[in-house]
Amino acid sequence: MMQYIQLEGEVGIGKSNLLKALAHWLGRRGWLVLKGRFFDPERRPFQGWDGVITAIRDLLENLPSGVYDALKPDIDAATCMFPELGGDPLGDGPPVD
């Protein structure tokens, strides 16, 4: 099950350090932690997803072919929302039928 948190607060109160510690703690317990950052949400409201989508694409590229094949219907569905998951025209990224 996917879960997420959204952390907001004043500049300099320790949000980044808190999240680093939480990501480390969760990672040691077997969780997959993906991160996104918003620098200017008014100009690029979905910017925070860039890092998450890149991390997912990197994970997909390194899956054994049998696992990738089993996940292909889900990957195809997600690619409708995030085309970057399907690779690019130069052939980089996960295999595409």
Residue frames relative to the residue before (quaternion, step in Angstrom):
aa qw qx qy qz dx dy dz
M 1.0000 0.0000 0.0000 0.0000 0.00 0.00 0.00
M 0.3631 -0.7315 0.5390 0.2061 3.56 -0.91 0.96
Q 0.0077 -0.7702 0.6377 -0.0091 3.54 -1.03 0.87
Y 0.0572 -0.7959 0.6014 0.0399 3.54 -1.14 0.52
I 0.2065 -0.7354 0.6238 0.1657 3.50 -1.35 0.28
Q 0.1753 -0.7294 0.6471 0.1362 3.53 -1.26 0.46
L 0.0869 -0.8049 0.5870 -0.0005 3.53 -0.68 1.14
E 0.0056 -0.7915 0.6097 -0.0414 3.55 -0.77 1.07
G 0.2783 0.7646 -0.5595 0.1580 3.55 -1.19 0.45
E 0.7019 -0.4556 0.3520 0.4193 3.49 -1.35 0.13
V 0.6095 -0.5500 0.4343 0.3706 3.53 -1.25 0.55
G 0.8464 0.2510 -0.1713 0.4375 3.56 -1.03 0.84
I 0.5586 0.6309 -0.4068 0.3528 3.62 1.15 0.12
G 0.6653 -0.5530 0.2945 0.4061 3.61 1.25 0.11
K 0.2796 0.7829 -0.5150 0.2090 3.61 1.17 0.41
S 0.6822 0.4968 -0.2984 0.4459 3.59 0.82 -0.97
N 0.6625 0.4984 -0.3090 0.4659 3.59 0.93 -0.84
L 0.6252 0.5325 -0.3318 0.4642 3.57 1.01 -0.76
L 0.6904 0.4764 -0.2819 0.4657 3.58 0.89 -0.94
K 0.6152 0.5339 -0.3499 0.4627 3.61 1.03 -0.70
A 0.6659 0.4941 -0.2996 0.4719 3.57 0.93 -0.88
L 0.6560 0.5049 -0.3096 0.4678 3.59 0.97 -0.84
A 0.6489 0.5104 -0.3178 0.4663 3.61 0.94 -0.87
H 0.6432 0.5137 -0.3164 0.4714 3.59 0.98 -0.82
W 0.6605 0.5132 -0.2971 0.4605 3.58 0.90 -0.96
L 0.6863 0.4705 -0.2805 0.4784 3.60 0.88 -0.93
G 0.6347 0.5434 -0.3252 0.4428 3.59 0.98 -0.84
R 0.6589 0.5002 -0.3074 0.4703 3.60 1.02 -0.76
R 0.6967 0.4316 -0.2627 0.5092 3.57 1.25 -0.33
G 0.6597 -0.5710 0.2839 0.3977 3.55 1.25 0.43
W 0.4808 0.6565 -0.4514 0.3661 3.59 1.22 0.12
L 0.3423 -0.6698 0.6124 0.2433 3.52 -1.24 0.55
V 0.0966 -0.8095 0.5791 0.0114 3.57 -0.59 1.15
L 0.0713 -0.7798 0.6219 0.0007 3.56 -0.73 1.13
K 0.1760 -0.8188 0.5431 0.0603 3.58 -0.93 0.90
G 0.0472 -0.7594 0.6477 0.0383 3.51 -1.24 0.62
R 0.1651 -0.7849 0.5911 0.0852 3.55 -1.18 0.56
F 0.2014 -0.7547 0.6147 0.1097 3.53 -1.09 0.79
F 0.1542 -0.7971 0.5791 0.0744 3.55 -0.66 1.10
D 0.7944 0.0043 0.0379 0.6063 3.57 1.00 -0.83
P 0.1341 -0.8583 0.4891 0.0778 3.60 0.42 1.21
E 0.6069 0.5597 -0.3741 0.4225 3.60 1.11 -0.40
R 0.7059 0.4322 -0.2627 0.4959 3.61 1.07 -0.67
R 0.7914 0.0790 -0.0178 0.6059 3.60 1.04 -0.79
P 0.1769 -0.8585 0.4700 0.1037 3.59 0.31 1.22
F 0.7448 0.3737 -0.2286 0.5035 3.64 1.11 -0.48
Q 0.2911 0.8023 -0.4768 0.2104 3.56 1.30 0.22
G 0.6301 0.5753 -0.3347 0.4000 3.59 0.98 -0.76
W 0.6359 0.5355 -0.3272 0.4492 3.58 1.19 -0.45
D 0.4718 0.7027 -0.4407 0.2991 3.63 1.17 -0.39
G 0.7041 0.4627 -0.2660 0.4684 3.59 0.79 -0.98
V 0.6326 0.5316 -0.3253 0.4597 3.57 1.05 -0.76
I 0.6808 0.4816 -0.2908 0.4690 3.59 0.84 -0.96
T 0.6311 0.5201 -0.3326 0.4696 3.60 1.00 -0.76
A 0.6601 0.5014 -0.3099 0.4656 3.60 0.94 -0.85
I 0.6454 0.5015 -0.3239 0.4764 3.60 0.98 -0.78
R 0.6439 0.5140 -0.3288 0.4616 3.60 0.93 -0.84
D 0.6421 0.5183 -0.3233 0.4632 3.59 0.98 -0.81
L 0.6369 0.5164 -0.3245 0.4715 3.58 1.02 -0.77
L 0.6579 0.5171 -0.3073 0.4531 3.58 0.94 -0.89
E 0.6390 0.5442 -0.3256 0.4353 3.58 1.00 -0.81
N 0.7499 0.4031 -0.2083 0.4814 3.59 1.11 -0.62
L 0.4441 0.6879 -0.4654 0.3360 3.58 1.23 0.19
P 0.5157 -0.5838 0.5063 0.3700 3.58 -1.12 0.56
S 0.6279 -0.5897 0.3460 0.3719 3.60 -1.01 0.79
G 0.6404 0.5312 -0.3396 0.4385 3.63 0.96 -0.73
V 0.6542 0.4901 -0.3084 0.4865 3.56 1.01 -0.78
Y 0.6318 0.5282 -0.3289 0.4623 3.57 0.98 -0.87
D 0.6579 0.5180 -0.3120 0.4488 3.58 0.90 -0.94
A 0.6555 0.5125 -0.3130 0.4580 3.59 0.99 -0.81
L 0.7217 0.4285 -0.2335 0.4910 3.59 1.10 -0.71
K 0.4031 0.7740 -0.4385 0.2150 3.58 1.25 -0.31
P 0.6550 0.4951 -0.3568 0.4455 3.68 0.80 -0.75
D 0.6641 0.4871 -0.3040 0.4790 3.60 1.01 -0.77
I 0.6307 0.5241 -0.3303 0.4674 3.57 1.03 -0.78
D 0.6415 0.5231 -0.3215 0.4599 3.59 0.96 -0.86
A 0.6506 0.5105 -0.3166 0.4647 3.58 0.97 -0.85
A 0.6745 0.4868 -0.2941 0.4707 3.59 0.93 -0.88
T 0.6135 0.5681 -0.3453 0.4262 3.59 1.09 -0.70
C 0.5580 0.5909 -0.3957 0.4277 3.60 1.15 -0.45
M 0.7201 0.4048 -0.2333 0.5130 3.58 1.07 -0.76
F 0.7894 0.1666 -0.0475 0.5889 3.57 1.06 -0.83
P 0.2248 -0.8285 0.4959 0.1311 3.63 0.23 1.23
E 0.5549 0.6312 -0.3858 0.3805 3.59 1.16 -0.55
L 0.6019 0.5817 -0.3598 0.4121 3.60 1.14 -0.51
G 0.6786 0.5085 -0.2868 0.4458 3.57 1.18 -0.49
G 0.6044 -0.5421 0.3673 0.4537 3.58 1.20 0.15
D 0.4085 -0.6987 0.5207 0.2718 3.54 -1.27 -0.08
P 0.7146 -0.4782 0.2905 0.4199 3.60 -1.22 0.29
L 0.6280 0.5395 -0.3420 0.4446 3.61 1.18 -0.38
G 0.5909 -0.6119 0.3561 0.3867 3.57 1.25 -0.02
D 0.4865 0.6338 -0.4585 0.3891 3.59 1.20 0.11
G 0.6664 0.4946 -0.3630 0.4236 3.57 -1.19 0.38
P 0.7370 -0.4191 0.2916 0.4429 3.53 -1.31 -0.03
P 0.6231 -0.5561 0.3766 0.4009 3.59 -1.13 0.49
V 0.1392 -0.7808 0.6069 0.0513 3.55 -1.02 0.85
D 0.3628 -0.7233 0.5435 0.2232 3.60 -0.93 0.89
